[in-house]
Amino acid sequence: MESVVTIAEVANYDRELARRGETGEVIDRVGFALAQTAVSLLGGSYGRRVLIVAGRGNNGNDGRSMAIHLGYLGVAVTVVKPEELESVLMGPSPDLIVDAMVGTGLSRPFDPPKFPEGIPVLSIDIPSGVGGDTGEILGGAVRADYTAVIGGFKFGHLFAPGRDYSGQLVRVLPTLAPAVSQCHIVTSRDLEAVMPQLPSDSHKWSASVMVVGGSPGMRGAASFGSAGAMAVGAGIVHLVTRAEPTEWLEHPDEVVVDRLESYFAEPVVAASRRFRAMVVGPGLGGSLQIGNFVRRLLIDTDCPVVLDADGLTCFRDGSNLARTLTRRRASTVLTPHRGEFERVFGAIEGSPVVACRQAAIDLGAVVLLKGSPTIIADPSGAVALSAAGTAKLASAGTGDVLAGVIAGLLAQGMSAYEAAWVGAYMHGAAGAGVSTGKVTATSLVDAIAHYYGGLHCVASAQELLR
């Protein structure tokens, strides 16, 4: 995975470079790489004009180093301070404007100069005015067409509104990233490396999933969860539901629907012993009786559980949930959206990454906070981000599909953390590939099945070549 670094980690890295006397050498390397990036964006150097607006700090130093190397390449370069920009724009128009005013360490309100329209803007490391750790806009910000990401990604590149100001992200010297980061962003290459391979003598029960959910009037959620598990290779899915038979949606033949006659946990616990993973919660309802039912399932079952929707929010607070999870004998993945997370753990103040990580540590469970990007936190403190999604996924039932996808991967032997970040990326990437204007849960299931099939073919080919 690619590193995502904090402002503090970058500052520590810069101090270490200064201690070793390597700052000048690194700035020169960065300047050369930035010059190469600019020439690539311009389609060549002959006859090109570049205007670099440079501030006083390290970001400005990178810009000034870039100017030297652009000059070597034959580009006509002008370097100005922000307050000099207006007078310089009276002359010939540049082909590219480089924003080198302030970097990731900005902590005060910023008033960006006005760049002329129609000229592409390349920001160095992060658009000036975007908070490096949060993505918030500090007063005002440059809206870049491209951002040259030096070393590791910053949270400001990935979280709105900074994500919308960053334009296309271009990697520059990725090896400069601090080695200590506990947060990473998932890429498609990461999935290829961990795709599960079932033994050749596998049968339908080798990757079996039970989905406990649905209630009268809430028929769809659990069915979509079941379909999600089937889309990623579950051999058989049992849907255990309180919904009336007349409300059951059409489902694949491999999904067996069992009627839940009461919220008495013992029969479900007994049946669960045949299954490799469970989804608990979608469309289940939120009464006190259901809360007690879910609590018994978590304590008494031995397989990994994906706790979704009503299965999570039936716990009124995080401490109540933590007491239950400490008694579990298998792993748990929680999949809340922000509203559900705050209902259980309280309002998120500051970084959602910090809040999600702390919840995972406190609960001893993997916590997946759905959003853009989706945050996946492990009890060890490790965090993965999936930025593969699209606004098209904001429709009913798509979150239920994700719960099923994660359970399907758990049933094939993946760890809870791997299943969560693989499932989140697959869910987002498949949804982004749907050609229709809006993604429905049904179209998403088909897209995930197709995406999973492609990944599995790649993983199988790699296994044969070893």
DRENLORO-161874 format. One record per residue (C-alpha): chain; x, y, z; residue in three letters. Coordinates in steps of 0.5 Angstrom, whole numbers, plus 500, padded with zeros to 3 digits. Layout:
<sites>
+-----+------+-------+-----+------+
| mol | east | north |  up | type |
+-----+------+-------+-----+------+
|   A |    X |     Y |   Z |  ALA |
...
+-----+------+-------+-----+------+
</sites>
This chain:
<sites>
+-----+------+-------+-----+------+
| mol | east | north |  up | type |
+-----+------+-------+-----+------+
|   A |  500 |   500 | 500 |  MET |
|   A |  502 |   507 | 499 |  GLU |
|   A |  504 |   511 | 505 |  SER |
|   A |  499 |   517 | 508 |  VAL |
|   A |  503 |   522 | 512 |  VAL |
|   A |  501 |   527 | 517 |  THR |
|   A |  504 |   534 | 518 |  ILE |
|   A |  508 |   532 | 524 |  ALA |
|   A |  511 |   526 | 521 |  GLU |
|   A |  513 |   530 | 515 |  VAL |
|   A |  516 |   535 | 520 |  ALA |
|   A |  520 |   530 | 524 |  ASN |
|   A |  523 |   527 | 517 |  TYR |
|   A |  525 |   534 | 515 |  ASP |
|   A |  528 |   535 | 522 |  ARG |
|   A |  532 |   529 | 521 |  GLU |
|   A |  534 |   531 | 514 |  LEU |
|   A |  537 |   537 | 517 |  ALA |
|   A |  540 |   534 | 522 |  ARG |
|   A |  544 |   529 | 517 |  ARG |
|   A |  546 |   535 | 513 |  GLY |
|   A |  542 |   533 | 507 |  GLU |
|   A |  536 |   538 | 506 |  THR |
|   A |  540 |   542 | 500 |  GLY |
|   A |  541 |   535 | 497 |  GLU |
|   A |  533 |   533 | 497 |  VAL |
|   A |  531 |   540 | 495 |  ILE |
|   A |  535 |   539 | 489 |  ASP |
|   A |  532 |   532 | 488 |  ARG |
|   A |  525 |   535 | 489 |  VAL |
|   A |  526 |   541 | 484 |  GLY |
|   A |  529 |   536 | 478 |  PHE |
|   A |  523 |   531 | 479 |  ALA |
|   A |  518 |   537 | 479 |  LEU |
|   A |  521 |   540 | 473 |  ALA |
|   A |  521 |   533 | 469 |  GLN |
|   A |  513 |   533 | 472 |  THR |
|   A |  512 |   540 | 469 |  ALA |
|   A |  515 |   538 | 462 |  VAL |
|   A |  511 |   532 | 462 |  SER |
|   A |  505 |   536 | 463 |  LEU |
|   A |  507 |   541 | 458 |  LEU |
|   A |  508 |   536 | 452 |  GLY |
|   A |  515 |   538 | 452 |  GLY |
|   A |  520 |   544 | 454 |  SER |
|   A |  521 |   548 | 447 |  TYR |
|   A |  518 |   555 | 447 |  GLY |
|   A |  514 |   554 | 454 |  ARG |
|   A |  513 |   559 | 459 |  ARG |
|   A |  512 |   557 | 466 |  VAL |
|   A |  511 |   562 | 472 |  LEU |
|   A |  512 |   560 | 479 |  ILE |
|   A |  509 |   563 | 485 |  VAL |
|   A |  514 |   562 | 491 |  ALA |
|   A |  513 |   563 | 498 |  GLY |
|   A |  518 |   564 | 503 |  ARG |
|   A |  519 |   557 | 506 |  GLY |
|   A |  520 |   550 | 504 |  ASN |
|   A |  515 |   550 | 499 |  ASN |
|   A |  518 |   556 | 496 |  GLY |
|   A |  525 |   553 | 496 |  ASN |
|   A |  522 |   547 | 492 |  ASP |
|   A |  519 |   552 | 487 |  GLY |
|   A |  526 |   555 | 486 |  ARG |
|   A |  530 |   549 | 485 |  SER |
|   A |  524 |   547 | 480 |  MET |
|   A |  526 |   553 | 476 |  ALA |
|   A |  533 |   552 | 476 |  ILE |
|   A |  532 |   545 | 473 |  HIS |
|   A |  527 |   548 | 468 |  LEU |
|   A |  532 |   553 | 466 |  GLY |
|   A |  537 |   547 | 464 |  TYR |
|   A |  531 |   544 | 460 |  LEU |
|   A |  530 |   550 | 456 |  GLY |
|   A |  524 |   553 | 459 |  VAL |
|   A |  523 |   560 | 460 |  ALA |
|   A |  522 |   561 | 467 |  VAL |
|   A |  519 |   567 | 472 |  THR |
|   A |  519 |   566 | 479 |  VAL |
|   A |  515 |   571 | 483 |  VAL |
|   A |  513 |   572 | 490 |  LYS |
|   A |  505 |   572 | 491 |  PRO |
|   A |  505 |   580 | 492 |  GLU |
|   A |  508 |   581 | 485 |  GLU |
|   A |  504 |   576 | 481 |  LEU |
|   A |  499 |   582 | 479 |  GLU |
|   A |  505 |   586 | 475 |  SER |
|   A |  508 |   580 | 472 |  VAL |
|   A |  501 |   577 | 469 |  LEU |
|   A |  501 |   584 | 465 |  MET |
|   A |  507 |   580 | 460 |  GLY |
|   A |  506 |   574 | 456 |  PRO |
|   A |  502 |   569 | 459 |  SER |
|   A |  505 |   563 | 462 |  PRO |
|   A |  503 |   556 | 459 |  ASP |
|   A |  503 |   553 | 466 |  LEU |
|   A |  503 |   556 | 473 |  ILE |
|   A |  506 |   553 | 479 |  VAL |
|   A |  503 |   554 | 486 |  ASP |
|   A |  509 |   554 | 491 |  ALA |
|   A |  507 |   559 | 496 |  MET |
|   A |  505 |   555 | 502 |  VAL |
|   A |  506 |   547 | 504 |  GLY |
|   A |  502 |   542 | 508 |  THR |
|   A |  504 |   546 | 515 |  GLY |
|   A |  500 |   552 | 514 |  LEU |
|   A |  496 |   553 | 520 |  SER |
|   A |  493 |   560 | 519 |  ARG |
|   A |  488 |   563 | 514 |  PRO |
|   A |  491 |   564 | 507 |  PHE |
|   A |  488 |   569 | 502 |  ASP |
|   A |  490 |   566 | 495 |  PRO |
|   A |  492 |   571 | 490 |  PRO |
|   A |  487 |   570 | 484 |  LYS |
|   A |  490 |   566 | 478 |  PHE |
|   A |  488 |   568 | 471 |  PRO |
|   A |  483 |   563 | 468 |  GLU |
|   A |  485 |   558 | 462 |  GLY |
|   A |  492 |   557 | 465 |  ILE |
|   A |  493 |   550 | 468 |  PRO |
|   A |  496 |   550 | 475 |  VAL |
|   A |  501 |   545 | 478 |  LEU |
|   A |  501 |   545 | 486 |  SER |
|   A |  507 |   543 | 490 |  ILE |
|   A |  505 |   538 | 495 |  ASP |
|   A |  499 |   541 | 496 |  ILE |
|   A |  494 |   546 | 494 |  PRO |
|   A |  496 |   553 | 498 |  SER |
|   A |  491 |   554 | 503 |  GLY |
|   A |  489 |   546 | 504 |  VAL |
|   A |  490 |   543 | 511 |  GLY |
|   A |  495 |   538 | 510 |  GLY |
|   A |  492 |   533 | 516 |  ASP |
|   A |  484 |   535 | 515 |  THR |
|   A |  483 |   537 | 508 |  GLY |
|   A |  479 |   543 | 510 |  GLU |
|   A |  480 |   550 | 507 |  ILE |
|   A |  484 |   555 | 511 |  LEU |
|   A |  481 |   562 | 509 |  GLY |
|   A |  482 |   561 | 502 |  GLY |
|   A |  486 |   556 | 497 |  ALA |
|   A |  488 |   555 | 490 |  VAL |
|   A |  484 |   550 | 486 |  ARG |
|   A |  489 |   546 | 482 |  ALA |
|   A |  489 |   542 | 476 |  ASP |
|   A |  495 |   538 | 478 |  TYR |
|   A |  498 |   537 | 485 |  THR |
|   A |  505 |   534 | 485 |  ALA |
|   A |  505 |   529 | 491 |  VAL |
|   A |  512 |   529 | 494 |  ILE |
|   A |  513 |   523 | 498 |  GLY |
|   A |  507 |   520 | 501 |  GLY |
|   A |  500 |   522 | 500 |  PHE |
|   A |  497 |   527 | 505 |  LYS |
|   A |  490 |   527 | 508 |  PHE |
|   A |  488 |   533 | 505 |  GLY |
|   A |  489 |   530 | 498 |  HIS |
|   A |  484 |   525 | 500 |  LEU |
|   A |  479 |   528 | 504 |  PHE |
|   A |  474 |   533 | 502 |  ALA |
|   A |  474 |   539 | 501 |  PRO |
|   A |  481 |   539 | 500 |  GLY |
|   A |  480 |   533 | 495 |  ARG |
|   A |  476 |   537 | 490 |  ASP |
|   A |  482 |   543 | 490 |  TYR |
|   A |  488 |   538 | 489 |  SER |
|   A |  486 |   536 | 482 |  GLY |
|   A |  490 |   530 | 479 |  GLN |
|   A |  495 |   527 | 484 |  LEU |
|   A |  502 |   526 | 481 |  VAL |
|   A |  507 |   522 | 485 |  ARG |
|   A |  514 |   525 | 485 |  VAL |
|   A |  519 |   521 | 489 |  LEU |
|   A |  515 |   517 | 493 |  PRO |
|   A |  521 |   514 | 497 |  THR |
|   A |  522 |   520 | 500 |  LEU |
|   A |  516 |   518 | 505 |  ALA |
|   A |  517 |   517 | 512 |  PRO |
|   A |  518 |   510 | 514 |  ALA |
|   A |  514 |   511 | 520 |  VAL |
|   A |  507 |   512 | 518 |  SER |
|   A |  501 |   507 | 520 |  GLN |
|   A |  496 |   510 | 515 |  CYS |
|   A |  496 |   507 | 508 |  HIS |
|   A |  492 |   508 | 502 |  ILE |
|   A |  489 |   502 | 498 |  VAL |
|   A |  491 |   501 | 491 |  THR |
|   A |  489 |   495 | 486 |  SER |
|   A |  496 |   492 | 486 |  ARG |
|   A |  495 |   491 | 494 |  ASP |
|   A |  488 |   487 | 492 |  LEU |
|   A |  492 |   482 | 487 |  GLU |
|   A |  497 |   480 | 493 |  ALA |
|   A |  492 |   478 | 498 |  VAL |
|   A |  486 |   475 | 494 |  MET |
|   A |  484 |   468 | 497 |  PRO |
|   A |  485 |   462 | 494 |  GLN |
|   A |  481 |   456 | 496 |  LEU |
|   A |  484 |   449 | 496 |  PRO |
|   A |  482 |   445 | 490 |  SER |
|   A |  478 |   440 | 494 |  ASP |
|   A |  473 |   446 | 497 |  SER |
|   A |  466 |   445 | 497 |  HIS |
|   A |  460 |   450 | 498 |  LYS |
|   A |  461 |   450 | 505 |  TRP |
|   A |  468 |   452 | 505 |  SER |
|   A |  466 |   459 | 504 |  ALA |
|   A |  459 |   459 | 507 |  SER |
|   A |  456 |   465 | 510 |  VAL |
|   A |  450 |   467 | 514 |  MET |
|   A |  446 |   473 | 514 |  VAL |
|   A |  442 |   475 | 520 |  VAL |
|   A |  437 |   481 | 518 |  GLY |
|   A |  431 |   484 | 515 |  GLY |
|   A |  424 |   485 | 519 |  SER |
|   A |  417 |   486 | 517 |  PRO |
|   A |  417 |   492 | 512 |  GLY |
|   A |  425 |   492 | 512 |  MET |
|   A |  426 |   487 | 507 |  ARG |
|   A |  431 |   489 | 502 |  GLY |
|   A |  437 |   490 | 506 |  ALA |
|   A |  439 |   483 | 508 |  ALA |
|   A |  438 |   481 | 501 |  SER |
|   A |  443 |   485 | 498 |  PHE |
|   A |  448 |   483 | 504 |  GLY |
|   A |  447 |   476 | 502 |  SER |
|   A |  448 |   478 | 494 |  ALA |
|   A |  454 |   481 | 496 |  GLY |
|   A |  457 |   475 | 499 |  ALA |
|   A |  455 |   471 | 493 |  MET |
|   A |  458 |   476 | 489 |  ALA |
|   A |  465 |   475 | 492 |  VAL |
|   A |  465 |   467 | 492 |  GLY |
|   A |  461 |   465 | 498 |  ALA |
|   A |  459 |   458 | 496 |  GLY |
|   A |  452 |   458 | 500 |  ILE |
|   A |  449 |   463 | 504 |  VAL |
|   A |  443 |   463 | 509 |  HIS |
|   A |  439 |   469 | 510 |  LEU |
|   A |  436 |   468 | 517 |  VAL |
|   A |  430 |   473 | 517 |  THR |
|   A |  424 |   476 | 520 |  ARG |
|   A |  421 |   479 | 514 |  ALA |
|   A |  415 |   475 | 511 |  GLU |
|   A |  416 |   470 | 506 |  PRO |
|   A |  411 |   475 | 501 |  THR |
|   A |  417 |   480 | 502 |  GLU |
|   A |  423 |   476 | 500 |  TRP |
|   A |  426 |   479 | 494 |  LEU |
|   A |  428 |   475 | 489 |  GLU |
|   A |  435 |   472 | 490 |  HIS |
|   A |  440 |   467 | 487 |  PRO |
|   A |  439 |   459 | 488 |  ASP |
|   A |  445 |   459 | 492 |  GLU |
|   A |  441 |   463 | 498 |  VAL |
|   A |  437 |   459 | 503 |  VAL |
|   A |  432 |   463 | 506 |  VAL |
|   A |  430 |   461 | 513 |  ASP |
|   A |  424 |   464 | 517 |  ARG |
|   A |  427 |   467 | 524 |  LEU |
|   A |  420 |   466 | 528 |  GLU |
|   A |  423 |   469 | 534 |  SER |
|   A |  429 |   473 | 537 |  TYR |
|   A |  431 |   467 | 541 |  PHE |
|   A |  439 |   467 | 540 |  ALA |
|   A |  440 |   459 | 541 |  GLU |
|   A |  437 |   456 | 535 |  PRO |
|   A |  441 |   461 | 531 |  VAL |
|   A |  447 |   460 | 535 |  VAL |
|   A |  447 |   453 | 534 |  ALA |
|   A |  446 |   453 | 526 |  ALA |
|   A |  452 |   458 | 526 |  SER |
|   A |  457 |   453 | 527 |  ARG |
|   A |  456 |   450 | 520 |  ARG |
|   A |  458 |   457 | 517 |  PHE |
|   A |  465 |   461 | 516 |  ARG |
|   A |  462 |   468 | 517 |  ALA |
|   A |  456 |   472 | 519 |  MET |
|   A |  453 |   478 | 517 |  VAL |
|   A |  449 |   481 | 523 |  VAL |
|   A |  444 |   487 | 523 |  GLY |
|   A |  442 |   490 | 516 |  PRO |
|   A |  434 |   491 | 516 |  GLY |
|   A |  434 |   488 | 523 |  LEU |
|   A |  430 |   493 | 527 |  GLY |
|   A |  432 |   497 | 533 |  GLY |
|   A |  428 |   494 | 539 |  SER |
|   A |  431 |   492 | 546 |  LEU |
|   A |  429 |   485 | 545 |  GLN |
|   A |  433 |   486 | 538 |  ILE |
|   A |  439 |   489 | 542 |  GLY |
|   A |  439 |   483 | 547 |  ASN |
|   A |  439 |   478 | 541 |  PHE |
|   A |  445 |   481 | 537 |  VAL |
|   A |  449 |   481 | 544 |  ARG |
|   A |  448 |   473 | 545 |  ARG |
|   A |  450 |   472 | 538 |  LEU |
|   A |  456 |   476 | 539 |  LEU |
|   A |  458 |   472 | 545 |  ILE |
|   A |  456 |   465 | 543 |  ASP |
|   A |  458 |   465 | 536 |  THR |
|   A |  465 |   462 | 534 |  ASP |
|   A |  466 |   465 | 527 |  CYS |
|   A |  468 |   472 | 524 |  PRO |
|   A |  462 |   477 | 524 |  VAL |
|   A |  460 |   483 | 520 |  VAL |
|   A |  456 |   488 | 525 |  LEU |
|   A |  452 |   492 | 520 |  ASP |
|   A |  447 |   498 | 521 |  ALA |
|   A |  442 |   496 | 526 |  ASP |
|   A |  446 |   490 | 529 |  GLY |
|   A |  451 |   496 | 531 |  LEU |
|   A |  446 |   502 | 533 |  THR |
|   A |  442 |   497 | 537 |  CYS |
|   A |  448 |   498 | 542 |  PHE |
|   A |  447 |   505 | 545 |  ARG |
|   A |  454 |   507 | 547 |  ASP |
|   A |  461 |   505 | 545 |  GLY |
|   A |  462 |   502 | 552 |  SER |
|   A |  456 |   497 | 552 |  ASN |
|   A |  459 |   495 | 545 |  LEU |
|   A |  466 |   494 | 548 |  ALA |
|   A |  464 |   490 | 554 |  ARG |
|   A |  460 |   485 | 549 |  THR |
|   A |  466 |   485 | 544 |  LEU |
|   A |  471 |   483 | 550 |  THR |
|   A |  467 |   476 | 551 |  ARG |
|   A |  467 |   474 | 543 |  ARG |
|   A |  472 |   468 | 541 |  ARG |
|   A |  472 |   471 | 534 |  ALA |
|   A |  474 |   477 | 530 |  SER |
|   A |  469 |   483 | 529 |  THR |
|   A |  468 |   488 | 523 |  VAL |
|   A |  464 |   494 | 524 |  LEU |
|   A |  461 |   498 | 518 |  THR |
|   A |  458 |   504 | 520 |  PRO |
|   A |  457 |   510 | 516 |  HIS |
|   A |  458 |   517 | 520 |  ARG |
|   A |  451 |   518 | 523 |  GLY |
|   A |  451 |   511 | 526 |  GLU |
|   A |  458 |   512 | 528 |  PHE |
|   A |  457 |   518 | 532 |  GLU |
|   A |  450 |   515 | 535 |  ARG |
|   A |  454 |   510 | 538 |  VAL |
|   A |  461 |   513 | 540 |  PHE |
|   A |  459 |   520 | 540 |  GLY |
|   A |  460 |   526 | 535 |  ALA |
|   A |  467 |   526 | 531 |  ILE |
|   A |  471 |   532 | 533 |  GLU |
|   A |  477 |   533 | 529 |  GLY |
|   A |  480 |   528 | 525 |  SER |
|   A |  475 |   522 | 523 |  PRO |
|   A |  482 |   518 | 522 |  VAL |
|   A |  484 |   519 | 529 |  VAL |
|   A |  476 |   517 | 532 |  ALA |
|   A |  476 |   511 | 528 |  CYS |
|   A |  483 |   508 | 530 |  ARG |
|   A |  481 |   510 | 537 |  GLN |
|   A |  474 |   506 | 536 |  ALA |
|   A |  478 |   500 | 533 |  ALA |
|   A |  483 |   500 | 539 |  ILE |
|   A |  478 |   501 | 545 |  ASP |
|   A |  473 |   495 | 542 |  LEU |
|   A |  479 |   490 | 539 |  GLY |
|   A |  475 |   490 | 533 |  ALA |
|   A |  476 |   492 | 526 |  VAL |
|   A |  472 |   499 | 524 |  VAL |
|   A |  470 |   501 | 517 |  LEU |
|   A |  468 |   508 | 517 |  LEU |
|   A |  464 |   509 | 510 |  LYS |
|   A |  465 |   515 | 507 |  GLY |
|   A |  470 |   519 | 502 |  SER |
|   A |  475 |   516 | 503 |  PRO |
|   A |  473 |   510 | 507 |  THR |
|   A |  477 |   509 | 513 |  ILE |
|   A |  479 |   502 | 516 |  ILE |
|   A |  482 |   501 | 522 |  ALA |
|   A |  485 |   495 | 526 |  ASP |
|   A |  486 |   494 | 533 |  PRO |
|   A |  493 |   495 | 532 |  SER |
|   A |  493 |   502 | 530 |  GLY |
|   A |  494 |   501 | 523 |  ALA |
|   A |  489 |   505 | 518 |  VAL |
|   A |  488 |   504 | 511 |  ALA |
|   A |  484 |   508 | 506 |  LEU |
|   A |  480 |   507 | 500 |  SER |
|   A |  479 |   512 | 496 |  ALA |
|   A |  476 |   508 | 490 |  ALA |
|   A |  469 |   510 | 491 |  GLY |
|   A |  464 |   515 | 487 |  THR |
|   A |  458 |   519 | 489 |  ALA |
|   A |  454 |   515 | 485 |  LYS |
|   A |  455 |   509 | 490 |  LEU |
|   A |  450 |   514 | 495 |  ALA |
|   A |  444 |   510 | 494 |  SER |
|   A |  440 |   505 | 498 |  ALA |
|   A |  442 |   498 | 499 |  GLY |
|   A |  450 |   499 | 497 |  THR |
|   A |  452 |   499 | 504 |  GLY |
|   A |  449 |   493 | 505 |  ASP |
|   A |  452 |   490 | 499 |  VAL |
|   A |  459 |   492 | 502 |  LEU |
|   A |  457 |   488 | 509 |  ALA |
|   A |  456 |   482 | 505 |  GLY |
|   A |  462 |   483 | 501 |  VAL |
|   A |  467 |   483 | 507 |  ILE |
|   A |  463 |   477 | 510 |  ALA |
|   A |  464 |   473 | 503 |  GLY |
|   A |  472 |   475 | 504 |  LEU |
|   A |  472 |   473 | 511 |  LEU |
|   A |  469 |   466 | 509 |  ALA |
|   A |  475 |   465 | 505 |  GLN |
|   A |  480 |   465 | 510 |  GLY |
|   A |  482 |   473 | 510 |  MET |
|   A |  483 |   476 | 516 |  SER |
|   A |  478 |   481 | 519 |  ALA |
|   A |  483 |   487 | 517 |  TYR |
|   A |  484 |   485 | 510 |  GLU |
|   A |  477 |   483 | 508 |  ALA |
|   A |  475 |   490 | 510 |  ALA |
|   A |  480 |   494 | 506 |  TRP |
|   A |  480 |   489 | 500 |  VAL |
|   A |  472 |   489 | 501 |  GLY |
|   A |  472 |   497 | 501 |  ALA |
|   A |  476 |   498 | 495 |  TYR |
|   A |  473 |   493 | 491 |  MET |
|   A |  466 |   496 | 493 |  HIS |
|   A |  468 |   503 | 491 |  GLY |
|   A |  472 |   501 | 484 |  ALA |
|   A |  466 |   496 | 482 |  ALA |
|   A |  461 |   502 | 483 |  GLY |
|   A |  466 |   507 | 480 |  ALA |
|   A |  466 |   502 | 474 |  GLY |
|   A |  458 |   502 | 473 |  VAL |
|   A |  457 |   506 | 467 |  SER |
|   A |  450 |   508 | 469 |  THR |
|   A |  449 |   515 | 472 |  GLY |
|   A |  447 |   512 | 479 |  LYS |
|   A |  449 |   506 | 482 |  VAL |
|   A |  443 |   501 | 485 |  THR |
|   A |  445 |   496 | 489 |  ALA |
|   A |  443 |   491 | 484 |  THR |
|   A |  447 |   494 | 479 |  SER |
|   A |  453 |   494 | 484 |  LEU |
|   A |  452 |   487 | 486 |  VAL |
|   A |  453 |   485 | 478 |  ASP |
|   A |  459 |   490 | 478 |  ALA |
|   A |  463 |   487 | 484 |  ILE |
|   A |  462 |   480 | 481 |  ALA |
|   A |  465 |   482 | 475 |  HIS |
|   A |  471 |   485 | 478 |  TYR |
|   A |  472 |   480 | 483 |  TYR |
|   A |  472 |   475 | 477 |  GLY |
|   A |  478 |   479 | 474 |  GLY |
|   A |  482 |   479 | 480 |  LEU |
|   A |  481 |   472 | 482 |  HIS |
|   A |  484 |   470 | 475 |  CYS |
|   A |  490 |   475 | 476 |  VAL |
|   A |  491 |   472 | 482 |  ALA |
|   A |  490 |   465 | 480 |  SER |
|   A |  495 |   466 | 474 |  ALA |
|   A |  500 |   469 | 479 |  GLN |
|   A |  500 |   463 | 483 |  GLU |
|   A |  501 |   458 | 477 |  LEU |
|   A |  507 |   462 | 475 |  LEU |
|   A |  511 |   461 | 482 |  ARG |
+-----+------+-------+-----+------+
</sites>
